[in-house]
């Protein structure tokens, strides 16, 4: 979880591969209206995110229900979003990839072929609620190399 540009997809894919788990790319589950809205530089509202979060939660629950390990990339910027996802699986552990606004804007600006413009990064930071101490979550510095983030995630999440 984290803002655009923090590396959710790259870290998530690498982590899923390392764990032999299913990878769910949350961006692919946005309805077309949401993608069009973001492409126009308009941030999503809580209401617009509900169906998207449910689609991710359903995919997580379906895969986990088959006994598969699951890694999902999803911004999950607010505690309420994370709670909505936990409604599908109480045992979800969030990996928060923490990054500063300037680095996130630069990374998003350098991406090719993605619907999310760099102009929306600030709106994500405006609503971001980092995981609290009472949440099942691990915070990592998203500026570190992917391999290092994956190794730390594997090491620490085993305690959950």
C-alpha positions in Angstrom: 0.0 0.0 0.0 1.0 3.6 -0.5 0.7 6.6 -2.8 1.3 6.4 -6.5 4.9 6.0 -7.4 5.9 4.2 -4.1 6.6 0.9 -5.9 3.5 -1.1 -5.0 3.4 -3.0 -8.3 7.2 -3.7 -8.6 7.6 -4.7 -4.9 4.3 -6.7 -5.0 5.3 -8.7 -8.1 8.7 -9.5 -6.7 7.3 -10.4 -3.3 4.6 -12.7 -4.8 7.3 -14.4 -6.9 9.5 -14.9 -3.8 6.6 -16.3 -1.9 5.1 -18.4 -4.7 1.9 -16.4 -4.2 -0.7 -15.0 -6.5 -0.2 -11.3 -7.5 -3.2 -9.0 -7.8 -2.6 -5.7 -9.5 -5.2 -3.4 -8.0 -4.9 -0.8 -10.8 -6.3 -3.4 -13.3 -9.5 -3.7 -11.2 -10.5 0.0 -11.5 -13.7 0.4 -13.4 -13.3 2.4 -16.7 -15.0 5.4 -15.2 -12.4 5.6 -12.5 -9.5 5.3 -14.9 -10.9 8.0 -17.1 -11.5 10.3 -14.2 -7.9 9.9 -12.9 -6.5 10.2 -16.5 -8.2 13.6 -16.6 -6.4 14.6 -13.3 -9.5 14.2 -11.1 -8.9 12.4 -7.8 -11.3 9.6 -6.8 -13.8 10.1 -4.0 -14.4 7.5 -1.2 -17.6 6.5 -2.9 -15.8 5.9 -6.2 -13.2 3.7 -4.5 -15.8 1.4 -2.8 -16.4 -0.9 -5.7 -12.7 -1.0 -6.6 -11.8 -2.0 -3.0 -14.5 -4.6 -3.0 -13.1 -6.1 -6.3 -9.7 -6.3 -4.8 -11.0 -7.8 -1.5 -13.0 -10.4 -3.4 -10.0 -11.5 -5.4 -7.9 -11.7 -2.3 -10.6 -13.8 -0.5 -11.1 -16.1 -3.5 -7.4 -16.8 -3.9 -6.8 -17.3 -0.1 -9.9 -19.4 0.0 -8.2 -21.8 -2.4 -5.3 -22.0 -0.1 -3.1 -19.7 -2.2 -0.8 -17.1 -0.8 -1.8 -13.6 -2.1 0.0 -10.3 -2.6 -2.1 -7.4 -3.8 -1.0 -3.9 -4.9 -3.5 -1.4 -3.7 -3.1 2.2 -2.5 -5.3 1.6 0.6 -4.6 5.2 1.6 -7.0 5.5 4.4 -7.6 3.3 7.4 -11.3 2.9 6.3 -10.1 1.5 3.0 -7.8 -1.0 4.8 -10.7 -2.0 7.1 -12.9 -2.5 4.1 -10.3 -4.9 2.6 -10.0 -6.6 6.0 -13.7 -7.3 5.8 -12.9 -9.9 3.2 -9.9 -11.4 5.1 -9.2 -10.4 8.7 -5.6 -11.8 8.4 -4.4 -9.3 5.8 -1.0 -7.7 6.6 -0.3 -4.4 4.9 3.1 -3.4 3.7 3.2 0.4 3.6 5.8 1.7 1.2 6.6 5.1 2.6 7.9 7.7 0.2 8.2 11.5 0.1 6.1 13.6 -2.2 8.9 14.8 -4.5 10.2 11.3 -5.2 6.7 10.0 -5.8 5.9 12.9 -8.3 9.2 12.2 -10.1 8.5 8.4 -10.4 5.0 8.9 -11.6 6.1 11.6 -14.0 8.6 9.1 -15.5 6.1 6.3 -16.0 5.1 5.5 -19.5 1.6 4.3 -20.4 -0.1 4.6 -17.0 -3.3 6.4 -16.5 -2.3 8.1 -13.2 -0.8 11.6 -13.9 1.8 13.1 -11.5 -0.6 15.9 -10.8 -2.7 13.5 -8.6 0.2 12.6 -6.3 -0.4 15.5 -4.0 -4.1 14.6 -3.7 -3.0 11.1 -2.5 -0.7 12.6 0.1 -3.6 14.8 1.3 -5.8 11.9 2.2 -3.0 9.4 3.3 -3.4 7.9 6.7 -0.3 5.8 7.4 -1.1 2.6 9.3 -1.4 3.1 13.0 0.4 1.0 15.6 -2.7 -1.1 16.2 -2.9 -2.2 12.5 -1.3 -5.3 11.1 1.2 -3.4 9.0 4.9 -3.0 8.3 6.3 0.3 7.1 9.3 0.3 4.8 11.3 3.1 3.1 10.2 2.9 -0.5 13.4 4.5 -1.7 15.4 1.3 -0.9 16.1 -1.3 -3.6 13.2 -3.7 -4.4 15.2 -6.8 -3.4 15.9 -5.2 0.0 12.3 -4.3 0.5 11.2 -7.9 -0.4 13.7 -9.5 1.9 12.6 -7.3 4.8 8.9 -7.9 4.1 9.5 -11.7 4.0 11.5 -11.6 7.2 9.1 -9.3 9.2 5.8 -10.6 8.0 6.5 -14.1 9.2 5.8 -12.8 12.8 2.3 -11.9 11.8 
